[in-house]
Amino acid sequence: MKQKKIIAMLASGGLIVGMSLATQALAMSHGGNKYVDSSKEMVTNSAGECWRAVGGTAGPQKICGDEMPMMAAPSPMDSDGDGVLDADDRCPGTRAGAKVDRYGCEVIENLTINLVNDEFDFDSAVLKPEMKQALSDLADRVKASQGEERLTITGHTDSVGPESYNMGLSNRRAEAAAAYLESLGISGIATKGMGESSPVADNGTKAGRAKNRRVEIETY
């Protein structure tokens, strides 16, 4: 009788062990979830592999030797959308659509001044009073700007005289305007001469020739 009980107990124990293994196999077939004990530590087998269980901790785990997903580096930010990254932006919060310099500071946008109200005298590179006033106004605008403006001054002449001479005269006119702006504290100025090649008025008239004796200043 005792022998039968022992056999029955062994059979029952084998059934329990079999059910446990079957449950474990079912749990492992689900994959993905790691088994943790009551202290939330990963449970591993003798080979150091993590046991898997339904309802365990989801996802790969470094302790289990899983290949961890690569985390993408955060994208550099340009909070005000001016094309200059926040790390390099000296003027954060620039208004939308503003033209900025390399430091993210707003600059005067595409301003071209034709100094033709009080043009140069014939064969002269001497600035007249109205020219100086216009240059002073420009200097004030540049100083008030947060940006780092750069200026290009282009000199022009009428068509009287040799073309080569007029090219030199146009350069002297541009340099005269640049020197005056520099005396007002403005730097970053480039100059060039166009000679008689870009008239804005008819060189066949006295008034037209006067208008062509000019300088143009562009900021950028």
C-alpha positions as CSV (number, residue, x, y, z in Angstrom):
1,M,0.0,0.0,0.0
2,K,2.8,2.4,0.9
3,Q,4.5,1.5,-2.4
4,K,1.4,2.5,-4.3
5,K,1.3,5.8,-2.5
6,I,5.0,6.5,-3.3
7,I,4.4,5.6,-7.0
8,A,1.3,7.9,-7.0
9,M,3.3,10.8,-5.4
10,L,6.1,10.4,-7.9
11,A,3.6,10.4,-10.7
12,S,2.0,13.5,-9.3
13,G,5.3,15.2,-8.8
14,G,6.3,14.3,-12.4
15,L,3.0,15.8,-13.6
16,I,3.7,19.0,-11.7
17,V,7.3,19.2,-13.0
18,G,6.0,18.5,-16.5
19,M,3.4,21.2,-16.2
20,S,6.0,23.6,-14.9
21,L,8.4,22.9,-17.8
22,A,5.5,23.2,-20.2
23,T,4.5,26.6,-18.7
24,Q,8.1,27.7,-18.8
25,A,8.4,26.6,-22.5
26,L,5.2,28.5,-23.2
27,A,6.5,31.6,-21.5
28,M,9.8,31.4,-23.4
29,S,7.9,31.0,-26.6
30,H,6.4,34.5,-26.1
31,G,9.9,36.0,-25.9
32,G,10.7,39.6,-25.1
33,N,9.8,39.6,-21.4
34,K,12.5,38.8,-18.8
35,Y,11.7,37.1,-15.5
36,V,12.5,39.1,-12.4
37,D,12.4,38.0,-8.8
38,S,10.7,39.7,-5.9
39,S,13.6,42.2,-5.6
40,K,13.2,43.0,-9.3
41,E,16.5,41.4,-10.2
42,M,16.8,39.5,-13.4
43,V,16.8,35.7,-13.0
44,T,19.4,33.9,-15.0
45,N,20.2,30.3,-15.6
46,S,23.5,28.5,-15.2
47,A,24.7,29.9,-18.6
48,G,24.0,33.4,-17.5
49,E,21.0,33.7,-19.8
50,C,18.0,35.6,-18.6
51,W,14.8,33.5,-18.1
52,R,11.8,34.8,-19.9
53,A,8.3,34.9,-18.5
54,V,5.0,36.3,-19.6
55,G,4.4,39.6,-17.7
56,G,8.1,40.1,-16.9
57,T,10.2,43.1,-17.7
58,A,9.7,43.9,-21.4
59,G,12.4,44.8,-23.9
60,P,16.1,44.1,-24.2
61,Q,18.3,44.3,-21.1
62,K,22.0,44.9,-21.0
63,I,22.5,42.5,-18.1
64,C,21.1,39.8,-20.2
65,G,23.6,40.3,-23.0
66,D,20.9,41.7,-25.3
67,E,21.9,44.0,-28.1
68,M,20.8,47.4,-26.9
69,P,19.2,49.8,-29.4
70,M,21.3,52.7,-30.5
71,M,20.0,56.0,-29.2
72,A,20.0,58.8,-31.8
73,A,21.9,61.9,-30.8
74,P,19.5,64.8,-30.3
75,S,19.3,67.2,-33.3
76,P,20.9,70.6,-32.8
77,M,18.3,73.2,-32.0
78,D,17.6,76.5,-33.9
79,S,14.9,77.8,-31.6
80,D,14.2,81.1,-33.5
81,G,14.5,79.5,-37.0
82,D,17.1,82.1,-38.2
83,G,19.5,79.4,-39.6
84,V,22.0,79.8,-36.8
85,L,22.1,77.0,-34.2
86,D,21.3,77.9,-30.6
87,A,24.9,77.1,-29.5
88,D,26.3,79.7,-31.9
89,D,23.4,82.2,-31.7
90,R,24.4,85.5,-29.9
91,C,21.0,87.0,-30.5
92,P,18.3,84.5,-29.6
93,G,14.7,85.3,-30.4
94,T,15.3,87.0,-33.7
95,R,12.0,88.1,-35.3
96,A,10.7,85.7,-38.0
97,G,12.1,86.3,-41.5
98,A,14.8,88.7,-40.4
99,K,18.1,88.7,-42.2
100,V,20.9,87.8,-39.8
101,D,24.7,87.6,-39.8
102,R,26.8,84.5,-39.0
103,Y,26.1,85.0,-35.2
104,G,22.3,85.1,-35.6
105,C,22.0,88.9,-35.1
106,E,19.7,90.9,-37.3
107,V,21.3,93.1,-40.0
108,I,20.0,95.9,-42.2
109,E,18.5,94.1,-45.2
110,N,19.6,94.7,-48.7
111,L,19.8,98.5,-48.4
112,T,21.2,100.3,-51.5
113,I,21.8,104.0,-51.4
114,N,22.3,106.0,-54.5
115,L,24.0,109.3,-53.6
116,V,22.7,111.3,-56.5
117,N,20.9,114.2,-54.8
118,D,24.1,116.2,-54.6
119,E,26.4,114.4,-57.1
120,F,30.2,114.7,-57.4
121,D,31.5,117.6,-59.4
122,F,33.1,116.8,-62.8
123,D,36.4,115.0,-62.4
124,S,36.1,115.2,-58.6
125,A,36.0,112.7,-55.7
126,V,35.2,115.2,-53.0
127,L,32.1,114.5,-51.0
128,K,29.5,117.2,-50.9
129,P,27.4,118.1,-47.8
130,E,24.3,116.1,-48.8
131,M,26.5,113.1,-49.5
132,K,28.0,113.3,-46.0
133,Q,24.5,113.6,-44.5
134,A,23.3,110.5,-46.3
135,L,26.5,108.6,-45.1
136,S,26.0,109.8,-41.6
137,D,22.4,108.5,-41.6
138,L,23.6,105.2,-42.9
139,A,26.3,105.0,-40.1
140,D,23.6,105.6,-37.5
141,R,21.5,102.8,-38.8
142,V,24.5,100.4,-38.8
143,K,25.4,101.3,-35.3
144,A,21.9,100.8,-34.1
145,S,21.7,97.3,-35.6
146,Q,22.6,94.3,-33.5
147,G,24.1,92.6,-36.5
148,E,27.6,92.7,-38.0
149,E,26.9,94.5,-41.3
150,R,29.4,94.6,-44.1
151,L,29.2,97.3,-46.8
152,T,30.3,97.4,-50.4
153,I,30.7,100.9,-51.9
154,T,30.8,101.2,-55.7
155,G,31.9,104.3,-57.5
156,H,30.7,105.5,-60.9
157,T,31.5,108.2,-63.4
158,D,29.9,109.8,-66.5
159,S,31.3,108.9,-70.0
160,V,33.4,112.0,-70.5
161,G,37.2,111.2,-70.7
162,P,39.2,108.0,-71.3
163,E,37.6,104.9,-69.9
164,S,40.7,103.9,-68.0
165,Y,40.9,107.3,-66.3
166,N,37.2,107.0,-65.4
167,M,37.8,103.6,-63.8
168,G,40.4,105.1,-61.5
169,L,38.1,108.1,-60.7
170,S,35.3,105.8,-59.8
171,N,37.6,103.9,-57.4
172,R,38.6,107.2,-55.7
173,R,35.0,108.2,-55.2
174,A,34.2,104.9,-53.6
175,E,37.3,105.2,-51.3
176,A,36.2,108.8,-50.3
177,A,32.8,107.5,-49.1
178,A,34.5,104.6,-47.3
179,A,36.9,106.9,-45.6
180,Y,34.1,109.1,-44.3
181,L,32.2,106.1,-43.0
182,E,35.3,104.8,-41.3
183,S,35.7,108.3,-39.6
184,L,32.3,107.7,-38.1
185,G,33.3,104.4,-36.7
186,I,32.0,102.0,-39.4
187,S,34.3,99.1,-40.4
188,G,34.0,96.1,-42.7
189,I,33.9,98.2,-45.9
190,A,34.8,97.0,-49.4
191,T,35.2,99.3,-52.3
192,K,35.2,98.9,-56.1
193,G,34.9,101.1,-59.2
194,M,32.7,100.6,-62.2
195,G,34.0,103.5,-64.2
196,E,31.4,104.7,-66.8
197,S,30.0,101.2,-67.4
198,S,26.8,101.4,-65.4
199,P,25.0,104.7,-66.1
200,V,21.7,105.4,-64.5
201,A,20.9,108.4,-66.7
202,D,21.6,109.6,-70.2
203,N,25.2,110.6,-70.7
204,G,24.1,112.8,-73.6
205,T,22.8,115.5,-71.3
206,K,24.4,117.6,-68.6
207,A,21.8,116.5,-66.0
208,G,22.2,112.9,-67.0
209,R,26.0,113.0,-66.7
210,A,25.7,114.6,-63.2
211,K,23.5,111.7,-62.0
212,N,26.0,109.2,-63.3
213,R,28.8,110.7,-61.1
214,R,27.7,108.8,-58.0
215,V,28.5,106.1,-55.4
216,E,26.2,103.2,-54.5
217,I,26.4,101.6,-51.0
218,E,25.0,98.1,-50.4
219,T,24.8,96.5,-46.9
220,Y,24.7,92.8,-46.3
